[in-house]
Amino acid sequence: MILIIHAHPYPQRSRAIRAMLDAVRDLPGIEVHSLYDQYPDFDIDVAAEQAALVRADLVVWLHPMYWYSVPAMLKHWFDVVLLRGWAFGEAGDALHGKFCLWVTTTGGRESSFTETGAHQVPFAEFVAPIRQTAIFCGMEWEPPLVVHGAHAISADEIAAAALAFRERLRAWTPAPQAADDSWRPNDFE
Ligand SMILES: Cc1cc2nc3c(=O)[nH]c(=O)nc-3n(C[C@H](O)[C@H](O)[C@H](O)COP(=O)(O)O)c2cc1C
């Protein structure tokens, strides 16, 4: 099962994320959790979210980039769902061996993520905390799908991004993993 955790605060105003989500909804084996629709008061059903994660082979985090990170609801989802003793810490192995795909859109063009651009550092620097969240919980990190310049790109480019996302999910199979008997859950010191 592929679990899509979709977090867009203004889904009706979305061009890019909306097109990408619409492109994959009909694929078999997909479950979509639209956090802002399901939890308008931020009262996340932790047990339901964890149960879905247990069923999932691939977890997709799908959202627009907000302030160099995830929208508040997805950060809240990290805080309340990825719990110590479940996702990390002693006996916290529920996500170990699952795969994680980060799919995000940015207002900034790729060229603005440079030393002299508006965002001053390469985009990879903003990937690190998201990637490490997945890895800390024992997940396998898939190459992210990032659509830059989401306001500026044409309708055709949005459609191409949506198709690329669809193809990633349609063709997805778990990469073989080397057995790692030494793996133990991480913990915050
Ligand atoms: C509160 C807020 C914060 C944002 N922060 C960033 C940012 O840090 N970097 C960036 O490139 N774009 C930023 N944006 C632009 C969004 O990423 C952009 O609107 C979105 O990716 C467009 O996708 P959509 O068509 O699905 O809404 C921000 C937008 C808002 C409203």
The ligand as a MOL file (V3000), in Angstrom:
LIG
                    3D

  0  0  0     0  0            999 V3000
M  V30 BEGIN CTAB
M  V30 COUNTS 31 33 0 0 0
M  V30 BEGIN ATOM
M  V30 1 C 3.2420 30.7920 4.0850 0
M  V30 2 C 4.0060 30.4580 2.8410 0
M  V30 3 C 5.3380 30.1110 2.9370 0
M  V30 4 C 6.0650 29.7750 1.7750 0
M  V30 5 N 7.3920 29.4420 1.9030 0
M  V30 6 C 8.1090 29.1540 0.7870 0
M  V30 7 C 9.4940 28.8220 0.8840 0
M  V30 8 O 10.0750 28.7730 1.9670 0
M  V30 9 N 10.1770 28.5630 -0.2620 0
M  V30 10 C 9.5640 28.5940 -1.4880 0
M  V30 11 O 10.2320 28.3680 -2.4950 0
M  V30 12 N 8.2330 28.8620 -1.6090 0
M  V30 13 C 7.4990 29.1460 -0.4970 0
M  V30 14 N 6.1660 29.4180 -0.6080 0
M  V30 15 C 5.5020 29.2570 -1.9130 0
M  V30 16 C 4.8090 27.8830 -1.9970 0
M  V30 17 O 5.7470 26.8450 -1.8490 0
M  V30 18 C 4.0510 27.7700 -3.3050 0
M  V30 19 O 2.9660 28.6740 -3.2120 0
M  V30 20 C 3.5420 26.3900 -3.5900 0
M  V30 21 O 4.5990 25.4840 -3.7320 0
M  V30 22 C 2.7200 26.3740 -4.8540 0
M  V30 23 O 2.1170 25.0990 -5.0070 0
M  V30 24 P 0.5230 24.9590 -5.1500 0
M  V30 25 O 0.1730 25.4480 -6.5190 0
M  V30 26 O 0.2330 23.5070 -4.9790 0
M  V30 27 O -0.1000 25.7880 -4.0400 0
M  V30 28 C 5.4270 29.7690 0.5170 0
M  V30 29 C 4.0650 30.1260 0.4360 0
M  V30 30 C 3.3640 30.4680 1.5750 0
M  V30 31 C 1.8990 30.8400 1.4600 0
M  V30 END ATOM
M  V30 BEGIN BOND
M  V30 1 1 1 2
M  V30 2 1 2 3
M  V30 3 2 2 30
M  V30 4 2 3 4
M  V30 5 1 4 5
M  V30 6 1 4 28
M  V30 7 2 5 6
M  V30 8 1 6 7
M  V30 9 1 6 13
M  V30 10 2 7 8
M  V30 11 1 7 9
M  V30 12 1 9 10
M  V30 13 2 10 11
M  V30 14 1 10 12
M  V30 15 2 12 13
M  V30 16 1 13 14
M  V30 17 1 14 15
M  V30 18 1 14 28
M  V30 19 1 15 16
M  V30 20 1 16 17
M  V30 21 1 16 18
M  V30 22 1 18 19
M  V30 23 1 18 20
M  V30 24 1 20 21
M  V30 25 1 20 22
M  V30 26 1 22 23
M  V30 27 1 23 24
M  V30 28 2 24 25
M  V30 29 1 24 26
M  V30 30 1 24 27
M  V30 31 2 28 29
M  V30 32 1 29 30
M  V30 33 1 30 31
M  V30 END BOND
M  V30 END CTAB
M  END
